[in-house]
Amino acid sequence: MSLKGKTIFMSGGSRGIGLAIALRAAREGANVAIAAKTAEPHPKLPGTIFTAAKEIEDAGGNALPVVCDIRDEANVQAAVDATVAKFGGIDICVNNASAIALTPTALTTMKKYDLMNGVNARGTFLLSKMCQPHLKNAVNPHIMNMAPPLDMHPKWFKNHTAYTMAKYGMSMCTLGMAEEFRPMGIAVNSLWPMTSIDTAAVRNVLGGDAMAKISRLPTILADAAHIILTSDSKTCTGKFYIDELLLAEHGITDMAQYAQPGYDGPLMADFFVSQDILDASASEIMQHPGYK
């Protein structure tokens, strides 16, 4: 199944993982609405909704850049309406936008707490809610959340309870909406990386170029997302996919193509990736010594 002519409504997407997914879809002729806040260049973050739109169009797709704060109900409704007006409907909703602050409880300001829960949990719920009336009229409709598998081990909470709560809020949307929307034929799935991914957030929050070196390229998630979004929505739903394992299931086991050029050392496992998942790695990923 191809994404040609399909319309994707994506939160975030100006850069990083979201843009990689959008470009992969654009190469097949998809329409992509980029709903994000970055309308002006940011000193620490590459790209805007407008540069992303140009890249999407250069790759062969059609783009609609929409300035949108996904915490604001009126903003989201306007963005969804604009997408439907331009492309005639919505086939896929990708909840990609996320906020992160890896701070313990005492050092987490309520402003940061509200930001993470507003973008991650509330934003995912709101976008899915607003897109659902259009998705139910689509052929093979999908919602895909960039969210981890639910794992209640305390180690995922003890150092950054607020962030984990917010991120698991996205995962709980997958769990609940997959069953709620199943009768409508709308698939709801999560996708999460086995390793850290080289994005602006990883570089700015977790450790700059040194962290980027031990992270994979966003293209691994783009290829994994393509598999999910072209699958049968009536049978492929309620899953928490890990990029590397999903690719391996579909015959793609050469993970070197997603590593930083010239680097073949240990990689950093991502947050929320259990030892069982690491043990199932197709590439026998070496866990970075800094991962706890």
C-alpha positions in Angstrom: 0.0 0.0 0.0 1.2 3.5 -0.9 0.8 6.8 0.8 0.2 8.5 -2.5 -2.6 11.0 -2.2 -3.0 10.3 1.5 -3.3 13.3 3.8 -1.3 13.3 7.0 -2.0 15.8 9.8 1.1 16.0 11.9 1.9 17.9 15.1 5.4 19.2 15.2 7.3 18.2 12.1 9.4 21.3 11.5 12.5 19.2 12.1 13.9 15.8 13.4 11.7 12.7 13.6 8.5 14.4 12.4 10.2 15.9 9.3 11.8 12.6 8.5 8.4 10.8 8.6 6.9 13.6 6.5 9.7 13.4 3.9 9.4 9.6 3.6 5.6 10.0 2.9 6.2 12.9 0.5 8.4 10.8 -1.7 5.3 8.7 -2.4 3.2 11.8 -3.1 1.4 12.3 0.2 -0.1 15.5 1.4 1.3 16.7 4.8 -0.1 19.4 7.1 2.7 20.5 9.5 0.9 21.9 12.6 3.6 23.5 14.8 4.6 26.7 16.5 7.9 27.4 14.8 7.0 30.1 12.2 10.3 32.1 12.8 13.8 30.7 12.9 15.0 29.7 16.4 18.6 30.3 17.4 19.0 26.7 18.8 16.5 24.8 16.7 16.8 24.2 12.9 13.9 24.7 10.6 10.4 26.2 10.6 7.0 25.1 9.3 7.8 26.9 6.1 11.2 25.3 5.5 9.7 21.9 6.3 6.9 22.6 3.8 9.4 23.4 1.1 11.4 20.2 1.8 8.1 18.2 1.6 7.2 19.7 -1.7 10.8 19.2 -3.1 10.5 15.6 -2.1 7.4 15.1 -4.2 4.5 15.8 -1.7 2.1 18.6 -1.1 2.4 20.6 2.1 0.4 22.9 4.3 2.3 24.8 7.0 0.0 25.8 9.8 1.0 27.8 12.9 -0.6 25.9 15.7 -0.2 25.5 19.5 -1.6 22.0 20.1 -2.5 22.9 23.7 -5.1 25.4 22.3 -8.4 23.9 21.3 -9.3 26.7 18.9 -5.9 26.5 17.3 -6.2 22.8 16.6 -9.7 23.1 15.3 -8.6 25.8 12.9 -5.6 23.8 11.7 -7.8 20.7 11.1 -10.3 22.7 9.2 -7.6 24.3 7.1 -6.2 20.8 6.3 -9.6 19.5 5.3 -10.4 22.6 3.2 -7.1 22.2 1.3 -6.9 18.4 0.9 -10.5 17.3 1.2 -10.0 15.1 4.3 -7.6 13.5 6.7 -6.3 9.9 6.4 -3.6 9.9 9.1 -2.9 11.7 12.3 0.6 11.6 13.6 1.1 12.9 17.2 4.7 13.7 17.0 5.1 16.9 19.1 6.5 16.4 22.5 8.1 18.4 25.4 10.8 17.1 27.7 12.3 18.1 31.0 14.4 15.4 32.7 14.2 16.9 36.2 13.4 15.4 39.6 10.2 16.5 41.4 11.8 19.2 43.5 13.4 20.8 40.4 10.4 20.6 38.1 8.6 23.9 37.9 4.9 23.8 37.4 5.4 25.7 34.2 7.5 22.8 32.9 5.0 20.3 34.3 2.1 22.0 32.6 4.0 22.3 29.3 4.9 18.6 29.2 1.4 17.5 30.1 -0.2 20.1 27.8 1.8 19.1 24.8 2.3 15.4 25.3 -0.8 14.0 26.9 -3.4 16.8 26.3 -2.1 17.6 22.8 -2.2 13.9 21.7 -5.8 13.6 23.1 -6.9 16.8 21.5 -5.5 16.2 18.0 -6.9 12.6 18.0 -10.3 13.9 19.1 -10.4 16.6 16.4 -9.2 14.4 13.6 -11.4 11.4 14.4 -14.6 12.7 12.6 -12.5 12.9 9.4 -10.6 9.7 9.9 -13.7 7.6 10.2 -14.6 8.7 6.6 -11.1 7.7 5.3 -9.9 4.5 3.6 -7.4 2.8 5.9 -7.2 5.6 8.6 -4.4 5.7 11.2 -3.4 7.5 14.3 0.2 7.0 15.2 1.6 8.4 18.5 5.3 8.8 19.1 5.0 7.2 22.5 6.7 4.4 24.5 5.4 1.0 25.6 3.8 1.2 29.0 6.1 -0.2 31.6 5.4 0.5 35.3 8.9 -0.2 36.5 9.9 2.5 39.1 13.2 3.2 37.3 11.3 5.0 34.5 9.7 7.3 37.1 12.3 7.9 39.8 14.4 10.5 38.1 11.8 12.4 36.1 8.3 11.6 37.3 6.6 14.5 35.5 8.1 13.7 32.1 7.2 10.0 32.4 3.6 10.9 33.4 3.3 13.1 30.4 4.8 10.7 28.0 2.8 7.7 29.3 -0.2 9.9 28.8 0.4 9.6 25.1 0.8 5.9 25.5 -2.5 5.6 27.3 -4.2 7.4 24.4 -3.0 4.6 22.2 -4.3 1.9 24.6 -7.7 3.4 25.1 -8.4 4.9 21.6 -7.4 1.7 19.8 -10.3 -0.1 21.4 -12.6 2.9 21.2 -12.0 3.5 17.5 -11.8 -0.1 16.5 -15.4 -0.3 15.4 -14.8 2.7 13.1 -11.8 0.9 11.5 -9.4 3.6 12.8 -6.0 2.1 13.8 -4.2 3.6 16.8 -0.7 2.6 17.4 2.5 3.8 19.1 6.0 3.9 17.7 9.2 4.3 19.8 12.9 4.0 19.1 15.2 1.3 20.4 18.0 3.8 20.7 18.2 7.5 21.2 17.7 9.5 18.0 19.8 12.4 16.8 17.4 15.3 17.1 17.7 18.9 18.3 16.2 17.8 21.6 18.8 15.1 22.1 21.6 17.5 21.3 20.2 20.4 23.4 18.9 18.5 26.4 20.9 15.3 26.6 24.5 16.1 25.5 25.3 17.8 22.3 27.5 16.2 19.6 28.7 13.5 22.0 25.1 12.3 22.5 24.3 12.6 18.8 27.2 10.3 18.0 25.7 7.4 20.0 22.2 8.0 18.5 20.7 6.7 15.3 19.4 8.9 12.5 15.7 9.8 12.4 15.3 7.9 9.1 14.9 4.6 11.1 11.7 5.9 12.5 10.6 7.2 9.1 10.9 3.7 7.6 9.2 2.1 10.6 6.4 4.6 10.5 5.8 3.9 6.8 5.2 0.2 7.6 2.7 1.1 10.3 0.8 3.7 8.2 0.5 1.5 5.1 -0.7 -1.5 7.1 -4.4 -2.6 7.3 -6.1 -0.3 9.9 -8.7 -3.0 10.7 -6.1 -5.5 11.9 -3.1 -3.5 12.8 -4.1 -1.5 15.9 -3.4 -1.2 19.6 0.3 -2.0 19.1 3.4 -0.5 20.8 6.0 -0.9 18.1 9.8 -0.6 18.6 11.4 0.7 15.4 14.2 -1.9 15.1 12.0 -4.9 15.9 9.3 -3.8 13.5 11.8 -3.3 10.7 13.3 -6.8 11.4 9.9 -8.3 11.2 9.7 -6.9 7.6 13.1 -8.1 6.6 15.2 -5.0 7.3 18.0 -6.1 9.6 20.9 -3.9 8.5 20.8 -1.3 11.2 24.2 0.2 10.2 22.4 2.3 7.6 20.8 4.3 10.4 24.0 4.9 12.4 26.0 8.1 12.2 28.4 7.9 9.2 31.6 6.1 10.2 30.4 5.1 13.7 30.1 1.5 14.7 30.4 1.7 18.5 27.9 1.3 21.3 24.6 3.1 21.1 22.5 4.7 23.8 19.3 2.8 24.5 16.3 5.1 24.7 14.2 5.8 27.7 11.5 3.3 28.5 13.2 0.5 26.6 13.3 -2.6 28.8 16.0 -5.2 29.0 13.6 -7.7 27.3 13.3 -5.4 24.3 17.1 -4.8 24.2 17.6 -8.6 24.2 15.3 -8.9 21.2 17.4 -6.5 19.1 18.0 -7.7 15.6 21.4 -5.9 15.4 22.6 -7.1 18.9 22.8 -3.4 19.9 25.5 -2.7 22.4 24.0 -0.9 25.3 25.9 2.3 26.2 27.6 2.3 29.6 25.8 5.4 30.6 22.3 3.8 30.2 20.7 2.9 33.5 
